[in-house]
Amino acid sequence: MGDLMISKRSQMLPASPIRKLIPYSDEAENKGIHVYHLNIGQPDLETPEIYFNRIRSFSGVDAYTNSAGLMELREKFAEYYKKWGIPFERDEIIVTEGGSESALFAIATVADPGDEIIVIEPFYANYKAFAAILNVKLVPVTSHAENGYDMPPISDFERVLTSKTKAILFPNPGNPTGTVYSPERLSEIVNFAARHELYVISDEVYREITFDGLKAHSIMEFGHYDNLIVIDSLSKRFNACGARIGAFATKNETIFKNVLKMAMMRLSPNRLSQYGAIGFFELNDSYYKTMVKEYQKRRDIVYEELSRIPEIVISKPQGAFYFAAKIPVDNAEEFVKWMLTDFSVNAKTTMVAPLSGFYVTPNSGKDEIRIAYVLKEKELREACQILGLGIRAYKSERKSSKV
Ligand SMILES: *Cc1c(COP(=O)(O)O)cnc(C)c1O
């Protein structure tokens, strides 16, 4: 038995930086402490009823669907994109098991083992696992809390370019940053990619969730279609993370054909979810408006509460449902653990995500956290207040232990 080996690939696979702290919150909860979970990006809003109604009325055979997804759902996606001015046709869209599978397919199609993909850190942490399982190297350019994690200048991308660079991958609006890139920056990055024969893989799962009247621009607005891949998902915009319905879309026929083979390899996305998901496309603008209003209200609450914390570095995010913040501690991961093991206010504490796992550069993001505002107003405010009290208490405890 002792000689049985497992692959380096699986050994190198990073555990989720968020999920690995769950034992600490379980322990706190076992002690009777109520933990406010601002650590996981899972919306708390209800999934629209139409999804369940459609699934309930299903009968017949729960067979495989076409590997590219139900024709009707692909058509709905295409109509939806048209409304956004995004020129995808039905036959340029593959239904995937969430944005996750779409991202995996995208990386697998553009990069071979040893190839490089440029990411803008901090970035959606699961990209690391997708790249690791495919033996693709993620090469970071770094964005900074001080300017709202805006896209770094093109010169930063130029600096990390090698003969192995195949693509640039980023979420927009951003997770964990909530940053929405301007059309100018997006246009620059597309032109840069075209100039160097790279792909741009744009993860647009938060497309609708933007604030203050700002619009998120799709990468598809900037031409050079052959270079562009869009990752999409219904998880966040319809509060349907469990449905596992996403999309892979590109106008590049070669890419499409090759991704279709990957879709065939896993036979089919979940039929019932696809069937239910068709219903989401019947929701009108008021659905989105209500959702965005709710998130904007929450963002404002978090901003108001965090602003009271001395020495914190934040800017108001313009999209998604996250805040990334630089906090006055040396090691945010230790701080997050401490909040669960050593701190509570009236038997309540707050859990956030340390941001270091969202970077690839070693020792980066050590004093940063992500807050997902996935609680209702009153609880959210209290959770942020407890976080603020925790930061103060942690700092003074450290100070006194150093003396
Ligand atoms: C949540 C998320 C995904 C993946 O979501 P799925 O549930 O797999 O659709 C992909 N990208 C970003 C940026 C996310 O936040």
The ligand as an SDF file (V2000), in Angstrom:
LIG
                    3D

 15 15  0  0  0  0  0  0  0  0999 V2000
  -19.5120   32.1200   -9.0910 C   0  0  0  0  0  0  0  0  0  0  0  0
  -18.5720   32.4220  -10.1920 C   0  0  0  0  0  0  0  0  0  0  0  0
  -18.3460   31.5240  -11.2580 C   0  0  0  0  0  0  0  0  0  0  0  0
  -18.9000   30.1390  -11.3580 C   0  0  0  0  0  0  0  0  0  0  0  0
  -20.2060   30.0210  -11.0890 O   0  0  0  0  0  0  0  0  0  0  0  0
  -21.0500   28.7480  -11.4970 P   0  0  0  0  0  0  0  0  0  0  0  0
  -21.9300   28.5260  -10.3060 O   0  0  0  0  0  0  0  0  0  0  0  0
  -20.1590   27.6250  -11.7900 O   0  0  0  0  0  0  0  0  0  0  0  0
  -21.8240   29.1990  -12.6610 O   0  0  0  0  0  0  0  0  0  0  0  0
  -17.4730   31.9010  -12.2600 C   0  0  0  0  0  0  0  0  0  0  0  0
  -16.8700   33.0880  -12.2390 N   0  0  0  0  0  0  0  0  0  0  0  0
  -17.0630   33.9720  -11.2440 C   0  0  0  0  0  0  0  0  0  0  0  0
  -16.3580   35.2620  -11.3070 C   0  0  0  0  0  0  0  0  0  0  0  0
  -17.9070   33.6650  -10.1750 C   0  0  0  0  0  0  0  0  0  0  0  0
  -18.0490   34.5420   -9.1910 O   0  0  0  0  0  0  0  0  0  0  0  0
  1  2  1  0
  2  3  1  0
  2 14  2  0
  3  4  1  0
  3 10  2  0
  4  5  1  0
  5  6  1  0
  6  7  2  0
  6  8  1  0
  6  9  1  0
 10 11  1  0
 11 12  2  0
 12 13  1  0
 12 14  1  0
 14 15  1  0
M  END
$$$$
